[in-house]
């Protein structure tokens, strides 16, 4: 019998009043102004993404200025278009995240446990859907700090969040668990999802709340170095995949989460999260064989970093290249100044303080050729420098011998302007050749952001089918 999935609507607000107490008026007003300040930034990104703004629509300098011709020529950064007041309010909101989050929680212990997935500490937190804190999701939220393993096999510390909804699971069996890998957050410690979820500043909140409303428990990693010590090892395959798998191990040690060592698990993520979900799927059999992973949703995974780098250089998403360089250099203990020139090192330092929206506002349309000693783009350096080429190849997804041993779903927008559609299709093909059952969905909604939004109901239907023994379409025959 086929089970009908539940509606994925987001619950209404549960706050009895929107009028703050006098002592709270200042923080609430700051949040309200911050929310208003973010709207133009999001609108700018939505407009550019959904309308398919060309990657190289205007001449750009390494400093991030954009030439615009309209009854004359002027130069401005994308941040200027949003406005100084709004930028200040956004900064105030970020400062509040740092102030209202116990940073001591994220400190590494004197000795890191060598057993991956060991819970180091946990703490109750909250999950708000809005920065004004009017909509608190009805779920038990717990912040966790746990041990994981980096690409060098060394123990490391990672933070994350465990969310268990008050809503019952209505499908077959006990409540399943979604190991949710977040998309690009930035690499500043204050960008960690476990911090931003608690103040209603997390864009993944829409996807997470949809999963909770379907009755799943959700475990969301922050990844290594995002909130914890060190630079976030952005897009490093083993670091990310291990962090996702270890988050579930740690969650099973937190009382009251309904996550157990025997829980049925699915992996899910989009963009950076799609890459982390894919990496976890490839690593699960060898790294965490005791976990009952039954499927994975892999949305727009950056399976080929060189292709992605070529595609986004000089575009709205230029800062993601800086995140990538920072993450790879950190993971492999390399000095970024061997690749980056003086201007590049300035941008490198600035990127380490940025979250995603900040990066789009401050460092969009930068051409990476102006940031390297050789004058090559980052993508060219990834192929011309033997050491960098080897490092980038180690992050590739779909390599021989790495296919998941359970069914997966791969999805991508046909007109993805960040991660080319061909990258996702090639990943699916490579897994198919190795015997993995792959459902492949081509999303017609334009652009990367459009693919994320249109992919959410597809993800829901796939996960529901996975946990209720409903067959999904194996697309390998047509790839």
C-alpha positions in Angstrom: 0.0 0.0 0.0 1.3 3.4 -0.9 1.5 5.9 1.9 0.5 9.5 1.1 3.1 12.0 2.3 2.0 14.8 4.7 1.6 18.3 3.6 4.9 20.3 4.0 3.4 23.5 5.3 5.2 25.5 7.9 3.3 25.9 11.2 1.8 29.3 12.2 3.5 31.4 14.8 3.0 30.4 18.4 4.0 33.7 20.1 1.1 35.2 22.0 2.2 38.8 21.4 4.4 40.8 19.2 4.7 43.7 21.7 8.1 43.5 23.4 8.7 44.3 27.0 10.5 47.7 27.5 13.7 45.9 28.3 13.5 44.0 25.1 12.5 46.8 22.9 16.0 47.7 21.8 17.0 44.2 20.7 13.7 43.6 19.0 13.9 46.9 17.1 17.5 45.9 16.1 16.2 42.6 14.8 13.3 44.3 12.9 15.8 46.8 11.3 18.1 43.9 10.6 15.3 42.0 8.9 14.5 45.1 6.8 18.1 45.5 6.0 18.4 41.9 4.8 15.4 42.1 2.5 17.1 44.2 -0.2 20.1 41.9 -0.1 18.0 38.8 -0.5 15.9 40.5 -3.2 19.1 41.4 -5.0 20.2 37.8 -4.9 16.8 36.5 -5.9 16.5 38.9 -8.8 20.0 38.1 -10.1 19.5 34.4 -9.6 15.9 33.9 -10.8 16.2 36.3 -13.7 19.4 34.7 -14.8 21.7 37.7 -14.5 24.7 37.0 -16.8 27.9 36.0 -15.0 29.9 38.7 -16.6 27.3 41.4 -17.2 29.6 44.3 -16.4 33.3 45.1 -16.3 34.7 44.4 -12.8 37.8 45.3 -11.0 39.5 43.1 -8.4 38.4 45.5 -5.7 34.8 44.4 -6.4 33.5 47.6 -8.1 31.0 47.2 -10.9 30.7 49.6 -13.8 27.1 50.6 -14.6 26.2 52.6 -17.6 22.9 54.6 -17.4 23.0 58.1 -18.7 26.7 58.1 -17.8 29.1 55.7 -16.0 29.4 55.2 -12.3 31.0 52.6 -10.1 29.6 51.0 -7.0 29.8 47.8 -5.0 26.8 45.6 -4.6 26.8 46.5 -1.0 26.4 50.2 -1.9 23.2 49.3 -3.7 21.8 47.9 -0.5 22.7 51.1 1.5 24.9 52.0 4.3 22.2 52.1 6.9 21.0 48.6 6.0 24.6 47.3 6.0 25.1 48.7 9.5 21.9 47.1 10.7 23.0 43.8 9.2 26.3 44.1 11.1 24.4 44.8 14.3 22.4 41.7 13.8 25.5 39.7 13.3 27.0 41.2 16.4 23.9 40.1 18.3 24.4 36.6 17.1 27.9 36.6 18.7 26.6 38.3 21.9 23.6 36.0 22.4 25.5 32.8 21.7 27.7 31.3 24.4 30.9 31.2 22.5 32.4 29.1 25.3 30.2 26.2 24.2 32.3 25.9 21.0 35.7 25.7 22.7 37.5 22.5 22.1 38.2 20.3 25.2 41.8 19.8 26.4 41.7 16.4 24.8 39.5 15.6 21.8 37.9 12.2 22.0 39.4 9.8 19.4 36.2 8.0 18.9 34.3 9.7 16.0 30.9 11.0 16.9 31.5 11.2 20.7 29.3 13.8 22.3 31.4 16.4 24.1 28.7 18.6 25.4 25.1 19.6 24.7 22.9 22.6 25.5 19.3 23.5 25.0 18.7 26.1 22.3 15.8 27.4 20.2 14.8 27.4 16.5 13.2 30.6 15.2 12.0 31.2 11.7 12.3 34.9 11.7 14.9 37.5 13.1 12.2 39.3 15.1 11.7 36.0 17.0 7.9 35.9 16.6 7.8 32.4 15.1 9.4 29.8 17.3 9.1 26.3 15.7 7.4 23.7 18.0 10.4 21.4 18.4 12.9 20.4 21.0 16.2 22.0 19.9 19.6 21.0 21.3 23.0 22.4 20.4 25.8 19.7 20.3 29.5 19.7 20.2 31.0 16.4 19.1 34.2 14.7 17.8 34.8 13.9 14.2 37.7 13.1 11.9 39.4 15.3 9.3 40.9 14.3 6.0 44.2 13.6 7.6 42.6 11.1 10.0 43.0 13.5 13.0 40.3 14.0 15.6 38.6 17.3 15.3 35.7 19.2 17.0 32.4 20.0 15.2 29.2 21.6 16.4 25.6 21.2 15.3 21.9 21.1 16.2 19.5 18.3 16.9 15.8 19.1 16.3 12.9 16.9 17.3 9.4 18.1 16.4 6.4 17.9 18.7 4.5 16.6 15.7 4.2 12.8 15.5 5.7 10.7 12.8 2.8 9.2 10.8 4.7 6.9 8.4 5.9 3.4 8.9 8.1 2.4 11.8 9.7 4.7 14.3 10.6 8.4 13.7 13.4 8.6 11.0 16.3 11.0 11.2 17.5 13.3 8.5 21.1 14.2 8.6 20.8 17.6 7.0 23.9 19.2 5.5 23.5 23.0 5.1 24.3 25.0 2.0 27.0 27.7 2.0 26.9 29.7 5.1 30.2 31.6 4.8 33.3 30.8 6.8 33.0 33.2 9.8 32.4 31.5 13.1 29.2 33.6 13.6 27.8 32.0 10.4 27.4 28.6 12.0 23.8 27.3 11.6 23.6 26.4 15.3 24.1 30.1 16.0 21.8 31.5 13.3 19.0 29.1 13.9 18.6 30.4 17.4 18.1 34.0 16.3 16.0 33.4 13.1 18.8 34.3 10.7 19.1 30.9 8.9 18.0 30.7 5.3 17.9 26.8 5.6 15.1 27.3 8.1 12.5 26.8 5.4 13.8 23.4 4.4 14.4 22.3 8.0 10.9 23.3 9.1 9.4 21.4 6.2 11.2 18.3 7.3 10.1 18.8 10.9 6.6 19.3 9.8 6.7 15.9 8.0 7.6 14.3 11.4 11.4 13.7 10.9 14.0 14.4 13.6 16.7 16.6 12.0 20.4 16.7 12.8 22.2 19.6 11.2 26.0 19.8 11.3 27.9 23.1 11.3 30.9 21.4 9.6 34.5 21.6 10.9 35.8 25.1 11.7 32.4 26.8 11.3 31.8 28.0 14.9 34.7 25.9 16.3 38.4 26.5 16.2 40.3 26.8 12.9 39.1 28.0 9.4 36.1 26.2 8.0 37.3 23.5 5.6 34.8 24.5 3.0 34.1 21.8 0.3 36.7 19.4 1.7 35.1 16.0 0.9 36.1 13.9 3.9 35.8 16.7 6.5 32.3 17.4 5.4 31.1 13.8 4.9 32.5 12.7 8.2 31.0 15.7 10.0 27.5 14.8 8.7 27.7 11.1 9.7 29.2 11.9 13.1 26.4 14.4 13.8 23.9 11.5 13.9 26.2 9.4 16.1 26.4 12.3 18.6 22.7 13.0 18.5 22.0 9.4 19.6 23.8 10.3 22.8 21.5 13.2 23.7 18.5 12.2 25.9 15.0 13.0 24.6 15.9 13.6 20.9 14.3 10.3 19.8 17.5 9.6 17.8 19.0 6.2 18.7 21.9 4.1 17.4 19.3 2.1 15.5 17.4 5.0 13.9 16.7 4.9 10.2 18.6 7.7 8.5 18.6 9.6 5.3 21.1 12.3 4.2 20.0 15.5 2.6 21.5 18.7 1.3 21.8 21.2 -1.5 24.8 23.1 -3.0 27.6 22.8 -0.4 25.1 20.7 1.5 24.5 18.5 -1.6 28.3 17.9 -1.8 28.4 17.1 1.9 25.4 14.7 1.5 27.1 13.1 -1.4 30.4 12.7 0.4 28.6 11.2 3.4 26.8 8.8 1.1 30.1 7.7 -0.4 31.8 7.4 3.0 29.0 5.8 5.1 29.8 2.2 4.3 33.5 2.5 5.4 33.4 5.3 7.9 30.1 4.6 9.7 29.0 1.1 8.8 26.8 0.8 11.9 24.5 3.6 10.8 21.3 2.5 9.0 21.5 5.0 6.2 18.7 4.2 3.7 19.0 7.0 1.1 20.3 10.4 0.3 19.1 13.6 -1.4 21.9 15.2 -3.3 20.9 18.6 -4.7 23.3 20.5 -7.0 26.5 19.0 -5.5 29.8 20.7 -6.4 31.2 17.4 -7.6 33.8 19.0 -9.8 35.4 22.0 -8.2 37.3 23.1 -11.3 34.1 23.3 -13.3 32.3 25.2 -10.6 35.2 27.6 -10.2 35.2 28.4 -13.9 31.5 29.0 -13.8 31.3 31.4 -10.9 34.5 33.5 -11.4 33.5 37.1 -11.8 29.9 36.5 -10.9 27.5 37.3 -8.1 29.0 34.3 -6.3 32.7 35.2 -6.6 33.3 35.1 -2.8 32.6 31.3 -2.8 35.9 31.0 -4.6 37.6 32.7 -1.6 35.8 30.3 0.7 37.1 27.4 -1.4 40.7 28.6 -1.4 40.6 29.2 2.4 39.1 25.8 3.1 41.5 23.9 1.0 44.5 25.7 2.3 43.4 25.1 5.9 42.7 21.4 5.3 46.1 20.8 3.7 48.1 23.2 6.0 49.2 25.3 3.1 50.1 29.0 3.1 47.6 30.9 0.9 50.2 33.6 0.2 51.9 31.2 -2.1 49.0 31.5 -4.5 47.4 34.8 -3.6 49.0 38.2 -4.2 48.6 41.2 -1.8 45.1 42.0 -3.0 44.2 38.4 -2.8 45.4 38.1 0.8 43.3 41.1 1.7 40.2 39.5 0.2 41.1 36.2 1.9 41.2 37.9 5.3 37.9 39.7 4.7 36.2 36.5 3.5 37.0 34.8 6.8 34.6 37.3 8.6 31.8 37.0 6.1 28.6 35.0 6.0 26.9 34.3 2.6 24.9 37.5 2.2 27.9 39.6 3.3 30.0 37.9 0.7 27.5 38.5 -2.1 27.3 42.1 -1.1 31.0 42.8 -0.6 32.8 40.5 -3.0 30.5 39.8 -5.9 31.8 40.1 -9.5 35.5 39.8 -8.5 37.7 38.2 -11.1 40.1 35.9 -9.4 42.9 36.5 -12.0 43.5 39.8 -10.2 44.1 38.0 -6.9 46.9 35.6 -7.9 50.6 36.0 -8.3 50.5 34.4 -11.7 47.5 36.3 -13.1 45.8 32.9 -13.6 42.2 32.4 -12.4 41.7 30.1 -9.4 40.3 27.5 -11.8 43.4 27.7 -14.0 45.6 27.4 -10.9 43.7 24.2 -10.0 44.9 22.6 -13.2 48.3 24.2 -13.8 49.8 23.8 -10.3 50.5 20.0 -9.7 49.9 20.3 -5.9 46.7 22.2 -6.2 45.5 19.9 -9.0 46.0 16.8 -6.8 44.2 18.5 -3.9 41.2 19.5 -6.0 41.0 16.0 -7.5 40.8 14.5 -4.0 37.5 16.5 -3.4 35.9 15.0 -6.6 32.6 13.1 -6.0 31.7 10.0 -8.0 35.3 8.7 -8.3 35.8 5.0 -8.9 35.3 2.9 -5.8 33.3 5.6 -3.9 29.7 4.9 -5.0 27.0 4.8 -2.3 25.7 1.3 -1.5 22.1 2.6 -1.0 19.7 4.5 -3.4 20.2 8.2 -3.9 18.4 11.1 -5.6 20.4 13.6 -7.5 18.6 16.9 -8.6 19.8 20.0 -10.5 18.3 22.9 -12.3 18.9 22.7 -16.0 20.0 26.4 -15.9 21.9 26.3 -12.7 24.2 29.4 -12.7 26.5 28.3 -9.9 27.0 24.5 -10.2 26.6 23.5 -13.9 23.8 21.0 -14.6 26.4 18.8 -16.4 28.3 18.4 -13.1 25.3 16.9 -11.4 24.4 14.7 -14.4 28.0 13.4 -14.6 27.9 12.6 -10.9 24.7 10.6 -11.3 26.2 8.8 -14.4 29.4 7.9 -12.4 27.4 6.4 -9.6 25.2 4.5 -12.0 28.2 2.9 -13.6 29.2 1.6 -10.2 25.9 0.0 -9.5 24.2 2.7 -7.3 20.4 3.1 -7.9 20.0 6.8 -8.8 16.8 8.8 -9.2 17.8 11.9 -11.3 15.5 14.9 -11.4 16.0 17.7 -13.9 14.5 20.9 -12.4 13.2 23.4 -15.0 13.0 26.3 -12.5 15.9 28.6 -13.5 19.1 29.2 -11.6 20.8 27.7 -8.5 18.4 29.4 -6.1 15.4 28.4 -8.1 16.6 24.8 -8.1 16.9 24.9 -4.3 13.3 26.1 -3.8 11.8 23.8 -6.5 13.8 20.9 -5.1 12.3 21.0 -1.6 9.0 19.2 -2.5 11.0 16.7 -4.6 13.2 16.0 -1.6 10.2 15.5 0.6 8.6 13.0 -1.8 11.8 11.1 -2.1 12.4 10.9 1.6 8.9 9.8 2.3 9.1 7.1 -0.3 12.5 5.9 1.1 11.1 5.4 4.7 7.8 4.0 3.6 9.1 1.3 1.2 7.7 3.0 -1.9 9.8 2.5 -5.1 11.4 5.5 -6.6 12.4 5.8 -10.3 15.8 4.5 -11.1 17.0 6.8 -13.9 20.3 5.0 -14.7 18.8 3.5 -17.8 18.4 6.9 -19.4 21.6 8.6 -18.2 
